[in-house]
Each structure stands twice: as structure tokens, then as C-alpha cells.
Amino acid sequence: MADMAGWLALAATCVAALMTASNLGARVTGWGFVVFTVGAAAWIVVGIATHQTQLLWSNIFLGLVDLFGIWRWLGLRARFSDAAEAEQEISRQRPGENLFAASGLDGMPVKGRDGAVLAYAVDAMLACAGGGLSHLVIREGGVAGIGETMRRLPWRDVRVRDGALVTTMNAVALSKLPVVEPV
């Protein structure tokens, strides 16, 4: 039994780690914590069956942390996401108003006038006085944070359409935007 529980624990822990690290939204992260809980329970079985007290107690603690993660991501954050989606849907029913949730900007593709993906959004910068959207921080090039260049894309040059940020710029014009240097 300990051997089977050990394999289940290993598989659940690996899958859950991928789910939470991927940051694919509140629900995927929340379900990652559910899978982590299954893994912790299986590790607890292994700890009891093999008399490994440290494994037992560490996974009792991790199981409690996982329950907190489930509440936070499947309860609280999913509720927030649902509220933002509801507001987006309501705005589509009003003439001339079409809102989107700023929380959805992270990772949103930035497409040029020809429809090609030029970059991806990192964040939006809002003015402290008045709250107007100043510019986007975007990333281009590189892989997984290595070799990427971050730039400042003025909001006036962007429109949101069909789940993407669309700009009239091409790759050459985009490459001339100011570089954002992390501190």
C-alpha cells in the first residue's frame, strides 16, 4: 500500500506543481491545490505506513496550506474573476461601451496592424492622479524571461479586440519604443 500511495503522491505533487506554476488563472491554480491535497494525503499514508514522522507531519502541514490555497483560488479569486467577467458581459450589452478586466492583460498578445503577434503584455501603468491608463509594459523576444526586452507601449496606440491588444505599429516601430529596465 505504501508503494502505491508513494507513486500517487509523486504523480499528484508533480501535476499540481505544474498547474500552480503555470499561472493559468484562478480556477487552474485552485484545482492545482486540490491535486496538491491529494498528493499530501497520499504522502501522509506513506509516512504512516513507513513510520516516517517527518514526512507525516510535513504533509499534514502542507495539506492545511493546500486547503488555504483551495479557499483562496477556487473560492475567493474565482469569485473575483467571475465578477469581472460579469461586468465585461454587461458592458457588451450597452451601446458604445465594451469593457475588459485589466487583470486579463498579463500575457495578452500584442498584434501589429497585419495581425502578427509582436509582443505580449506584462502590465498596465495607471496615473495616480485621475486613474487614466498611461501605457503598457510589454515583452518581446527571448524565451521564458531570458533575453526578453520590455518596452513602454503608449495606451493611445492600443485597442482591445478579440482577446488581443492591437496596435497600428509594426515590428520596426515597436522596436523603437523606450526600453523598460527592471531595477
N, C-alpha and C positions, 0 to 999 in steps of 0.2 A: 504494500500500500504506500509506503514512504517513497518508493521509487516512482510510482505513477504520479503521486502528488508532486514530487520534485520536478518531473517533466512538465506537468500542468503549470506549476508555479513559474518555471523558466519561460515557457511559451507566453503565458499571460503577462508576465513582467516585461518581456521584450516587446510584445504588441502594444501594451499600454504606454510604454516609453515612447514608441514611435507616434502613437496617437496624440499624446500630450505635447511632445516636442514639435510636431508639425504645425501647431497653432492654426488649425483649420476651422476655427470658430468655437463658440461656447458648447455646442452640442457634442462635437467630436472630442473636445477636451474633456467634457463631462463623462462621456462614455469611456474615455481612456481611464478615468478614475474608477469607474465601475470595474473595468478589466483589472486595474491595479488591485482592487479589493479582492477579486477572485484570486489573484496571484498571492496576496498577503495571506488569505485564508489557507491556500494550499501550502505556503511556506510554514504556517502555524502547524498544520498537520505533520509536515516533515520534522519540525522542531520537536513536537510531542513524541512522534514515533522514534526519533533517533536520540532523544534526550539532550537536544542542543538548546539549552536555556537561552543563550544569547539570540539565537535565530527565532525562538518563540517570542521573546519579549520585544525584540526589534520589530517584528512583523505585527504584533498586537498594536504597537505604537503606530507603525505605518498604516495599518488598517484604519485606525482612528483618523489619521491625516487624510487618507483616501475618502473617508466619509465626509470630511470637511470639504474636500475637493468636489465631491458629487454635489453637495448642497450649493457650493459656490458657483459651479459651472453649469450644472443641469437645472438648478433652481434659480438662483439669483441672476447670473449672467444671461442665461437663456431667456428669462423673463424680460430683461432689458432689451435684448435683441428682438424679441417678439414685439415689444412696444415700439421700437424704432421702425421695424418692418410695417407695423400697422399704420404709423404716421406717414410712411412713404406711400402706402396704398391709398390712404385718404387723400393725400396731396394729388395723386394722379386723377382723382375724380373732380378736382376743382379746375375750372378753366384757367390756363396761364400759370398754374402752379405745379411744379414737379420737383419734389424734394428728394434728397438722398441722405442717408446716415453717414456722417463724417467718419464714424468708426469703421465703415467699409472701405475707406480709402487705402488702407495699408495693403500693399501688394496689387492694387488695381492697375491694369496695364495702361500705359500712356501711348496712344496711337497717333501717328502722323496723319497728314492730310490724305495720304494714299492708303491708309488703313493698316499699315505695318506697325507692329509694336516697336516703339523706340526706347521705352524705359518703363519703370514701374514706380508707383507712388510709395513713398515712405511715410510721409505725414503732411499735415496741413498747418500752416502758420497763420494764426488769427491775431488781429490787432487787440491789444489790451483795452484801448480806448475805442469803443464803438463796436468791437467784435467782428469787424469785417475780415474776410478772408484775404490775406495778403498774397501768399504764394504757397506752392507745394514744394516739398523736398522730394526729389525723385532720384532713383538709382538706375545706372545704365552700365552695361558691360560687366565683365567679371563673372564669377561663379560663387554662389553661396557666401557673399560678403568679401571674397578675396578678389582684388583687382577692380572692384566696382567704383565708379565715380558717382558722387552725389552732387546734384545741381539744384539751383533755385529756379523753378518754373513759375513765372507770374500767373496768378489766377486769371487775370484778364485774357490770357492766351489759351484758356482751357474751357471746354464744355464737357458735360457728363452726358454720355449717350450709350445706351445698350450695354450697361455694365462696364464701360471703359471711360477713360479720360481722353478726350480728343483735342488735339491741338492743330493749328494750321501750320505749325513748324515741320520742317523735315529734319533728317538726322544731322545735317551740317549746321543748321540754325540751332538745334538743340545743343550741339557740342560747343557752341559759343556762349551758352548760358553760364552765369557765375558758378563756380565750384563751391560746395559747402564742405568745409573741413571740420571733422569731428574734433572736439577739444580733448 
